[in-house]
Amino acid sequence: MKNTAPRTIGLLGAALMATQLFGAVNTETLRIVSSSSAFEQATPATSAQKEVETLLKRISSNAAIAGRHAETLESFTRGGPQLQFETHAAELTRAKEAINAIGSDFRRLQELRPSALPWQQLVIDRMEPVLVGLAGHATEAIERLNRDRRGLASPEYREAVANLYAYAGQVRDLIAVNLGYAQAREELNRLDAWAMEPAVKMPPASEAAESSSKASKSLEQRVRSELLKLPYYGVFDHLDFRIDGDQVTLNGHVNWPALKTDAERAVRGVEGVATVNSTIEVLPLSFNDDRIRIGAYRAIYGQPTLARYRLNPHPPIRIIVKNGNLTLMGVVGSEMDRTIAHMQAKSVPGAFSVTNNLRVGS
């Protein structure tokens, strides 16, 4: 009887958090805002906007705590000596406490949403289903722990713990991408203004010959600029495009379904684009793929020779992982960097294959 009460309390705590998030769903029809226009003002100015930024950072910190405990739990299920129920319960309780703290901060975010910046509102809206999933998987893990206390390595328990870790990582990535993008956006706007300044008028003899080339280049610049402004476009995605007159064909791989939709909407809004065809593939949700992505990022961008690429607001070495297969995309400055990146990627445990599609360019 002594162990019954703590186990029941742990289950009720996680279930309550999930209920609170579901109950807080905004029933209003959300205004559709393109990712690029949402960042026209990127820096918080009012006290409410600054509080939103503080809450986002705190949620990210608690998601990291929940993720660490989930990762520890996942290590407990890999075999070897089977640990006692109490050892699992202690880690899961700490993860639950961090998740409940996230729920409290998120409810405050929803109260502040009308006063937040447009990009902050997008983060709040898109964070909600991820947090509901995080709470749900925490509840599932606790239920499985209570139910299978003598078989703690059951497939259902392992899956619940793995999902808990994956969703905690999604929360961190969602916030980190947007906060980092907001910091770089004003500089990007200045570069856009410089790029779109009218060119010096060409001499009459060559003006007609250059007109078509200049128009095409301008459209290419505008399309590329809109894609680079997408807040969810990160190191684990790769977008490319082809222009044929006023038609744009998008292709590549993305880690978030929202990024595919935003990319298509943003390019359709570019002046001079009449038709957008899209073959962008949304990568499948996979705990193993997420582990390979994180391992590859640390191996590549943590390597001293390649560390300088990490300073770029748009990291040039893109890490694409699908069903355990790792592909490097993008551009590096030298053949040596290309080789080092390939070697670092091959050192990542768990990857079935590594394909190096990096190009050398300026």
C-alpha positions in Angstrom: 0.0 0.0 0.0 2.8 2.4 0.7 3.7 2.8 -3.0 0.1 3.2 -4.3 -0.4 6.9 -3.4 2.8 8.3 -5.1 2.0 6.4 -8.3 -1.5 7.7 -8.4 -0.4 11.3 -7.7 2.0 11.2 -10.6 -0.6 10.0 -13.0 -3.1 12.7 -12.0 -0.6 15.5 -12.4 0.2 14.7 -16.0 -3.4 14.1 -17.0 -4.4 17.5 -15.5 -1.8 19.3 -17.6 -3.2 17.7 -20.8 -6.8 18.7 -19.8 -5.8 22.3 -19.1 -4.2 22.6 -22.5 -7.1 21.1 -24.3 -9.4 23.4 -22.4 -7.5 26.4 -23.4 -7.9 25.9 -27.2 -8.6 29.2 -28.9 -12.0 29.0 -30.6 -11.6 32.1 -32.7 -10.8 31.7 -36.4 -7.1 32.5 -36.6 -6.1 35.2 -39.0 -3.8 33.7 -41.7 -0.5 35.6 -41.8 2.4 34.8 -44.1 5.6 33.9 -42.3 7.5 36.8 -43.8 5.0 39.5 -43.1 4.6 38.3 -39.5 8.3 39.3 -38.9 8.0 42.8 -40.2 8.5 43.9 -36.6 10.8 41.4 -35.0 12.0 43.0 -31.8 9.6 43.1 -28.7 8.8 46.7 -27.8 6.0 46.7 -25.2 6.0 45.1 -21.8 3.6 42.4 -22.9 5.8 41.5 -25.9 8.8 41.3 -23.7 7.0 39.1 -21.2 6.0 36.8 -24.1 9.7 36.5 -25.1 10.6 35.7 -21.5 7.9 33.0 -21.3 9.0 31.4 -24.6 12.5 31.1 -23.3 11.3 29.6 -20.0 9.2 27.1 -21.8 12.2 26.2 -24.0 14.2 25.7 -20.8 11.6 23.4 -19.2 11.2 21.5 -22.4 15.0 20.8 -22.3 14.6 19.6 -18.7 11.7 17.3 -19.7 13.8 16.1 -22.7 16.8 15.2 -20.5 14.7 13.1 -18.1 13.0 11.4 -21.1 16.4 10.6 -22.6 17.5 9.1 -19.2 14.3 7.0 -19.1 14.9 5.9 -22.7 18.4 4.7 -21.7 16.8 2.7 -18.9 14.8 0.7 -21.4 17.8 -0.3 -23.6 18.5 -3.6 -21.8 21.0 -4.6 -19.2 19.9 -4.8 -15.5 16.3 -3.8 -15.1 15.9 -0.9 -12.8 13.2 -0.7 -10.1 9.9 1.1 -10.5 11.0 3.9 -8.1 14.0 4.8 -10.4 11.7 5.2 -13.4 9.1 7.0 -11.3 11.6 9.6 -10.1 12.7 10.5 -13.6 9.2 10.6 -14.9 8.0 12.8 -12.0 10.7 15.4 -12.8 9.7 15.4 -16.4 6.1 15.8 -15.4 6.9 18.8 -13.2 8.7 20.5 -16.0 5.7 19.8 -18.4 3.2 21.2 -15.8 5.4 24.3 -15.5 5.2 24.6 -19.3 1.4 24.3 -19.2 1.2 27.2 -16.7 3.5 29.4 -18.8 1.5 28.6 -21.9 -1.8 29.6 -20.4 -0.2 33.0 -19.6 1.0 33.2 -23.2 -2.5 32.7 -24.4 -3.7 35.5 -22.2 -1.0 37.8 -23.7 -1.5 36.7 -27.3 -3.7 39.7 -28.4 -0.8 42.0 -27.3 2.0 39.9 -28.8 3.9 40.5 -32.0 2.5 38.7 -35.1 5.4 36.3 -35.1 4.9 35.6 -31.4 1.2 34.9 -32.1 2.2 32.4 -34.7 4.6 30.6 -32.3 1.8 30.5 -29.7 -0.7 29.0 -32.1 1.7 26.4 -33.5 3.0 25.5 -30.2 -0.4 24.4 -28.8 -0.8 21.1 -30.7 2.9 20.1 -29.9 2.3 20.8 -26.2 -0.9 18.9 -26.1 1.1 16.0 -27.7 3.8 16.4 -25.1 1.3 16.2 -22.2 -0.4 13.3 -23.8 2.7 11.3 -24.1 3.7 12.1 -20.5 0.4 10.8 -19.4 0.8 7.7 -21.5 4.2 7.0 -20.1 2.9 7.4 -16.5 -0.1 5.1 -17.2 2.2 2.5 -18.7 4.6 2.8 -15.8 1.8 2.2 -13.3 0.3 -0.7 -15.4 3.6 -2.5 -16.3 5.6 -1.9 -13.1 7.1 -5.4 -13.4 7.7 -5.2 -17.1 9.2 -1.7 -17.5 10.8 -2.5 -20.9 7.5 -3.2 -22.6 7.2 -1.9 -26.2 4.3 0.4 -25.2 6.3 2.0 -22.4 9.4 2.4 -24.6 7.3 4.1 -27.3 5.7 6.5 -24.9 9.1 7.5 -23.5 10.5 7.9 -27.0 7.6 10.1 -28.0 8.0 12.2 -24.9 11.6 12.9 -25.8 10.8 13.7 -29.4 8.0 16.1 -28.5 10.2 17.9 -26.0 12.7 18.4 -28.7 10.1 19.8 -31.1 9.1 22.4 -28.5 12.7 23.5 -28.1 13.3 23.6 -31.9 10.1 25.5 -32.5 11.0 28.3 -30.1 14.7 28.4 -30.9 14.1 28.7 -34.6 11.8 31.6 -34.2 13.8 33.5 -31.6 16.9 33.1 -33.7 15.1 34.2 -36.8 13.7 37.3 -35.1 17.2 38.4 -34.1 18.4 38.0 -37.7 15.4 39.5 -39.5 16.2 43.2 -39.2 19.6 42.6 -40.8 17.9 40.6 -43.5 15.5 43.4 -44.2 18.4 45.8 -44.7 20.0 43.4 -47.1 16.7 43.1 -49.0 16.5 46.9 -49.3 20.0 47.1 -50.7 19.4 44.2 -53.2 16.2 45.8 -54.5 17.7 49.3 -55.2 17.3 50.3 -58.8 20.4 49.4 -60.9 22.3 52.1 -62.8 20.7 52.6 -66.2 22.5 50.6 -68.9 23.7 52.3 -72.1 21.0 52.3 -74.8 22.8 49.8 -77.0 22.8 47.1 -74.3 19.6 48.1 -72.4 17.2 45.9 -74.4 19.6 42.9 -74.3 20.0 43.1 -70.5 16.3 43.8 -69.7 15.2 40.1 -69.7 18.2 39.0 -67.7 17.7 41.7 -65.1 14.0 40.9 -64.7 14.7 37.2 -64.3 17.4 37.9 -61.7 15.1 40.2 -59.8 12.4 37.5 -59.6 15.0 35.0 -58.5 16.1 37.3 -55.7 12.6 37.9 -54.5 11.7 34.2 -54.4 14.9 33.4 -52.6 14.4 36.2 -50.1 10.9 35.0 -49.3 12.1 31.5 -48.7 14.9 32.7 -46.4 12.4 34.7 -44.4 10.4 31.6 -43.4 10.8 31.2 -39.7 10.6 27.4 -39.7 13.3 27.0 -42.3 16.2 25.5 -40.4 19.2 23.4 -40.6 17.2 20.2 -40.9 15.3 21.4 -44.0 16.4 22.1 -47.6 14.4 24.1 -50.1 15.2 24.7 -53.8 13.4 26.2 -56.7 13.4 26.6 -60.5 12.0 29.5 -62.4 10.6 29.2 -65.9 9.2 32.5 -67.0 6.5 33.4 -64.4 6.3 29.8 -63.2 8.1 28.6 -60.0 8.7 25.0 -59.1 9.5 24.3 -55.5 11.3 21.1 -54.3 13.2 19.9 -51.3 12.6 18.2 -48.0 11.2 19.8 -44.8 10.9 18.7 -41.2 7.7 20.6 -40.4 4.4 20.4 -42.4 3.8 24.1 -41.7 7.1 25.0 -43.6 5.8 23.4 -46.8 2.5 25.3 -46.6 4.3 28.6 -45.7 6.8 28.2 -48.6 4.1 27.7 -51.1 2.0 30.6 -49.8 5.0 32.9 -49.6 6.2 32.3 -53.2 2.6 32.7 -54.6 2.7 36.1 -53.1 5.8 37.2 -54.9 5.3 39.9 -57.5 5.7 38.4 -61.0 4.9 34.8 -60.0 1.8 33.4 -61.8 2.0 29.7 -61.0 3.7 27.7 -58.2 4.2 24.0 -58.5 5.4 22.2 -55.4 7.1 18.8 -55.0 8.3 19.6 -51.4 8.3 16.4 -49.3 7.5 16.5 -45.6 9.8 14.1 -43.8 8.2 11.5 -41.6 8.1 11.9 -37.8 10.6 9.5 -36.4 12.3 9.4 -33.0 15.3 7.6 -34.5 15.6 10.2 -37.3 15.5 13.0 -34.7 18.4 11.4 -32.8 20.4 11.2 -36.0 19.7 14.8 -36.8 20.9 16.0 -33.4 23.9 13.8 -33.6 24.8 15.0 -37.1 24.4 18.7 -36.0 26.7 18.3 -33.1 29.3 16.3 -35.1 29.3 18.8 -38.0 28.8 22.2 -36.5 30.8 21.3 -33.4 33.8 20.4 -35.5 36.3 23.3 -35.1 36.9 23.8 -38.9 33.2 23.9 -39.6 32.1 25.8 -36.5 32.2 29.1 -38.4 29.2 28.0 -40.5 27.1 27.9 -37.4 27.3 31.7 -37.2 25.3 32.1 -40.4 21.6 33.0 -39.8 20.9 30.4 -42.5 23.3 27.5 -41.8 24.7 26.5 -45.2 25.2 22.8 -44.4 21.7 21.2 -44.4 21.1 17.9 -42.6 18.3 15.8 -44.2 17.4 12.6 -42.5 14.7 10.2 -43.8 14.2 6.7 -42.5 17.7 6.6 -41.0 19.4 7.8 -44.2 21.4 11.0 -43.9 22.0 13.4 -46.8 24.1 16.6 -46.6 22.8 19.5 -48.8 23.9 23.1 -49.3 27.1 24.9 -50.0 30.5 25.1 -48.3 33.6 27.2 -49.0 36.1 24.6 -49.9 36.6 21.0 -51.0 38.3 20.3 -47.6 35.2 21.6 -45.7 33.1 19.3 -47.9 35.2 16.3 -47.1 35.3 17.1 -43.3 31.5 17.5 -43.2 31.2 14.1 -44.9 33.5 12.4 -42.5 31.8 13.9 -39.5 28.4 12.8 -40.8 29.7 9.2 -41.2 30.7 9.2 -37.6 27.1 9.6 -36.4 25.8 6.4 -34.8 22.5 4.9 -36.1 22.7 6.3 -39.7 22.1 3.6 -42.3 23.8 5.6 -45.1 25.4 9.0 -45.7 25.1 10.9 -49.0 27.2 14.0 -49.6 25.4 16.4 -51.9 27.3 19.5 -50.6 28.5 21.8 -53.3 31.6 24.0 -53.2 30.9 27.7 -53.8 31.3 31.2 -52.5 
